[in-house]
Amino acid sequence: MLKLAPNSTIASKECSSCKNNYPLEDFIQRHNKKRGTSYFRGQCRDCFRRYRADYSLRVQYGLTMKQYASLLKRQHYVCAVCHHNQSPRGKLKFRPLFVDHDHSTMVIRGLLCSKCNALLGMADERIEVLESAISYLKRANEDRSADT
């Protein structure tokens, strides 16, 4: 329900999830071009963001937010490959780690930062490609050491 905030001309709305009143700018506005109408979502931006994250985890990986949080805690809140902390981003306190899974079996292996997730994806998850890259880097470092 839309209503004016006390002593204000700014409209506010109650979030259908958290039941708090917020100014309309804290809600996502949707437009229906066919009908020429617009409306505000029932959930505030924060509640909607949490809902979408939970929905995506459930649909893509069969994980709940509670299971994701448990996996994150088991990894000590760091990437399973590079062990770096999650990095700050915008209004969110931390950038979430990606769910890494075997694409053929859908078995979840762990949580990765975006760089490590891309690294495995670019190597097509092939161990021999990653080992070859490691050998290449070692040779390059040895060559550089020999030159000095």
RAFEN-V206941 format. One record per residue. N is the residue number from 1. RES is the residue in three letters. SS is DSSP state (H for helix, E for strand, C for the rest). PSI is psi as a letter, one per 40 degrees, with the letter a starting at -180 (999 if undefined). NEAR is the number of other C-alpha atoms within 12 Angstrom. Layout:
BEGIN
N_RES_SS_PSI_NEAR / N_RES_SS_PSI_NEAR
END
This chain:
BEGIN
1_MET_C_h_20 / 2_LEU_E_h_19 / 3_LYS_E_i_17 / 4_LEU_E_h_17 / 5_ALA_C_i_16 / 6_PRO_C_h_11 / 7_ASN_C_f_9 / 8_SER_C_i_10 / 9_THR_C_e_11 / 10_ILE_C_h_16 / 11_ALA_E_i_21 / 12_SER_E_i_25 / 13_LYS_E_i_29 / 14_GLU_E_h_27 / 15_CYS_C_h_26 / 16_SER_C_e_21 / 17_SER_C_d_19 / 18_CYS_C_e_18 / 19_LYS_C_e_14 / 20_ASN_C_i_19 / 21_ASN_E_h_25 / 22_TYR_E_i_29 / 23_PRO_E_i_25 / 24_LEU_H_d_27 / 25_GLU_H_e_18 / 26_ASP_H_e_25 / 27_PHE_E_i_28 / 28_ILE_E_h_23 / 29_GLN_E_h_17 / 30_ARG_E_i_14 / 31_HIS_E_h_13 / 32_ASN_E_h_11 / 33_LYS_C_d_9 / 34_LYS_C_d_7 / 35_ARG_C_e_9 / 36_GLY_C_f_9 / 37_THR_E_i_11 / 38_SER_E_i_13 / 39_TYR_E_i_19 / 40_PHE_E_h_28 / 41_ARG_E_i_26 / 42_GLY_E_d_29 / 43_GLN_E_i_30 / 44_CYS_E_i_29 / 45_ARG_H_d_27 / 46_ASP_H_d_24 / 47_CYS_H_d_24 / 48_PHE_H_d_22 / 49_ARG_H_d_20 / 50_ARG_H_d_20 / 51_TYR_H_d_21 / 52_ARG_H_d_18 / 53_ALA_H_d_24 / 54_ASP_H_d_22 / 55_TYR_H_d_17 / 56_SER_H_d_19 / 57_LEU_H_d_25 / 58_ARG_H_d_18 / 59_VAL_H_d_13 / 60_GLN_H_d_20 / 61_TYR_H_e_26 / 62_GLY_C_f_19 / 63_LEU_C_i_23 / 64_THR_C_i_22 / 65_MET_H_d_23 / 66_LYS_H_d_15 / 67_GLN_H_d_20 / 68_TYR_H_d_28 / 69_ALA_H_d_22 / 70_SER_H_d_16 / 71_LEU_H_d_26 / 72_LEU_H_d_27 / 73_LYS_H_d_18 / 74_ARG_H_d_15 / 75_GLN_C_e_23 / 76_HIS_C_f_18 / 77_TYR_C_f_27 / 78_VAL_E_i_28 / 79_CYS_C_h_31 / 80_ALA_C_e_28 / 81_VAL_C_d_23 / 82_CYS_C_e_19 / 83_HIS_C_f_20 / 84_HIS_C_i_21 / 85_ASN_E_i_24 / 86_GLN_C_i_26 / 87_SER_C_i_20 / 88_PRO_C_i_13 / 89_ARG_E_h_10 / 90_GLY_C_b_8 / 91_LYS_C_d_10 / 92_LEU_E_i_14 / 93_LYS_C_d_11 / 94_PHE_C_i_15 / 95_ARG_C_h_21 / 96_PRO_C_i_26 / 97_LEU_C_i_35 / 98_PHE_E_i_32 / 99_VAL_E_h_36 / 100_ASP_E_h_31 / 101_HIS_E_i_22 / 102_ASP_C_h_17 / 103_HIS_C_d_16 / 104_SER_C_d_8 / 105_THR_C_e_10 / 106_MET_C_e_15 / 107_VAL_C_h_15 / 108_ILE_E_h_22 / 109_ARG_E_d_21 / 110_GLY_E_a_32 / 111_LEU_E_h_36 / 112_LEU_E_i_34 / 113_CYS_C_i_29 / 114_SER_H_d_25 / 115_LYS_H_d_21 / 116_CYS_H_d_26 / 117_ASN_H_d_25 / 118_ALA_H_d_17 / 119_LEU_H_d_21 / 120_LEU_H_d_26 / 121_GLY_H_d_20 / 122_MET_H_d_15 / 123_ALA_C_e_17 / 124_ASP_C_f_15 / 125_GLU_C_f_20 / 126_ARG_C_h_15 / 127_ILE_H_d_15 / 128_GLU_H_d_13 / 129_VAL_H_d_17 / 130_LEU_H_d_19 / 131_GLU_H_d_15 / 132_SER_H_d_14 / 133_ALA_H_d_18 / 134_ILE_H_d_14 / 135_SER_H_d_14 / 136_TYR_H_d_14 / 137_LEU_H_d_14 / 138_LYS_H_d_14 / 139_ARG_H_d_14 / 140_ALA_H_d_14 / 141_ASN_H_d_14 / 142_GLU_H_d_13 / 143_ASP_H_d_12 / 144_ARG_H_d_11 / 145_SER_H_d_10 / 146_ALA_H_d_9 / 147_ASP_H_e_8 / 148_THR_C_999_7
END
